[in-house]
Amino acid sequence: MSTTLLQPAFADPVLDAQRSFRAALKALAGPGVAQPLEQAPPLEGLAPASYALCLALLDVDTPLWLAPAFDTPMIRANLAFHCGCTMVSRREQARFALLDGSELGDLQGFDPGNDRYPDQSCTLLIQLAQLDGGHPLAWRGPGIQHENRVALPLSDGFWSERDAHNNFPRGLDAFFLAGHSVIGLPRSTRISHVNPTTLAEEFA
């Protein structure tokens, strides 16, 4: 590994990792509500939030699959050095997957766990340009009092793929990352379209 590729990680590895881990847990506990992830410096190709979550979640026991957009010498070198994680070539081997928008129309191969060990499923880390600007959808389920309106800039294809690979308790948990923020989407959250009449009344 070339030392010229290595970049700084957390200023305080233990404390900053703990803060980022707590933010990730809070994001999953309150689906659809953005949480700040401000501890990590920038790394070429990764948003600060993406880098922070990788530093907090990845270790020697968490094989990582990289989408082609993130499969660069810079990202590989820093995640291997700072996290100790192994990069795998097959989706089936991954406990975490780092994805961009171009990969979201096909989630085939990522492990949804099994009925006995649903926690062994793959978790998706999805980097987006922003966490709003899409069509608003209604999120319901555990951790949500009634419903949260979330407008992630995602195509219908992603939601169809998520439905196809979710059969609770099996399924894929996801984190959406942009800038310094994260939104969590656990497999238990139900997604539905907002009634157009209701949406029109709200903006009337």
N, C-alpha and C positions, 0 to 999 in steps of 0.2 A: 504494500500500500504506500503510495506516495504521500509524504508528509505535507506536501504543498497543497493537497486537497483538503486537509483537515481544517475545520473552522470551529469557532467557539460554540459551546453548548450552553447549558444553564450556568449562570454566575455562581449560584449556590446549588449544586447538584441535588442534594438531599431535600432541602426546603422547597426549592422550585418544583421538583418532581412531585412532591407531596401536594403542593398547591394545584398543580395541573391535574393530578389524579383526582383530587376532590372536585375540581371543576367538571371533569368528565363524568364522575358519578352523579353530580348535581344535574348535568345535562340529560342523563338517562332517566333520572328520577322525575324530572319535569320536562317531558318531551315537548319540543317545539319552542322552548324559551332559550334564547341565546345566552351563553355564559362567556365571560371574558377569559382569555388565555394569553397573558401578556408577558410571560417570563422568558420566552426563548428569543434569541437573536435571529435575524433573517439568515436563511440558507438558500443559495441559488436554486430555484425550481420549487421550493416549498414556501408556503405561507408561514408566518410565525406560529399561527395556531396549529398547523399541521406538524411542524417541527416539534413544538412543545408537547403535543399529544404522543408523538412517536417516542420522545425522550421519557415520557411518563409511563407508557404502557408496554414498550418493547423491551425484551431482555433475551437471554440465551434460550429460554423455553418458549419463545413465540416466533416461529417461522413467519416470514413476511413475503408476500407476493407484491411485486411492483408493476403497476401499469407501465407501458412503454414510455409515457411522458415523464415518468419519475425514475426510469432505469438509466441513470447517468452515473459516471464515475464519482462525481461530487456527492450525490445523495447516498450511493452505496458505501462509499468510504466513511462518511460521517455517521451513518446509522450503524454500520458494523463496528466502528470504533467506540462511539458513545453509548450504544445500546447493547452491543454484543449479539444482536440477533442475526440469524441466518436468513439469507435471501433465497427463496425457492423458485423454481421454474414452473411448477405445476400448481394450479389453483387448489387442487385437492389437498395439498400439503400445508396450506397456509392457515395460521390462526388469526392473522391480520392481513388485510389487503389495502394497499394505498392506491386509490383510484382517482381519475379525473373524469370530466363529463363525457369523454369519448368512449368510456368503458361501461356506461351505465345501462345500455340497452341489452346487455347480455351478462347475467350473473351466474350462468351455468358453471358448475364445477366447484364453487365455494361451498364448504362443508356447513350444512345447517344443523349439525349435531344429531343426536338421536333422542328417543324418548327417555332413555335412562340417563344419558349425559348431555342434556341440551346445552350446558355451559361450555362444551367443547367445540361449539360452532365457530365459524370465522366471523370476525368483526370487520366491517368495512369502514375505512377512513377515506372520506370523499371530499376532495378539495374542489371548491367552486370559486368563481370570480367574486361572487357576493352571495349573501344568504337571503336575498329578497328579490323582488322584481318578476317573479313567476306568477302563475295562476294560483289564487288562494285555495287551499284545501283545508278541510276540517279534520283535526287530529283529536281522537278520543281514546280513552283507556286509562289504565293505572297511572297515577301521578297528575292527571288532568281533571280539574273540578267539573267542568262541563265540556268545553271544547276549546282548543287553541286553533286560531287561524294562522296558517304558515304558508308563505308564498315563495318557496324555494324555486330557483330557475331550473326546473327539471322537466323532461318530456314525460308524456304518459307512458312511454315505453319502460321507464325505470319502475314506475308503480306497478305495471303489469308483471315485470320480472320479480319484484319484491313479493307480490301476491303468490306467484308461482313457486317461490322458494320458502314461503312461510307456512308452516302448519304447526301452530303452537302446541307444545312447548319448543318444537324445533323451529329454527328460523335464523335470520341474519340481523344482528344489531348493527346500527350504522351511526357514524358521527359525520356531520357536514361541517366543513371548515372553510373559513375565508378570513383574511386579515388576521385579527387577534381574537376571533370569536368561534364558538362551537355550538352546534345544535345537535342534541341527541335524539335518535329514533330507535327505541327498543322494539323488539319483535312483537311485543304485546300491544303496541299502538295500532289502532284502526284508522285508516285513511279513507275519506270520502269527499266527493265533490260538494262544494257549497251550493245550496239552492240558488239559482240565478235571481229569483224573485226576492229572496232574503237579502242577497248581496246588493241588489238595486235599492231596496228600502233603506239599507244602512247608509248608502251614499246619497240618498235623496235629500 
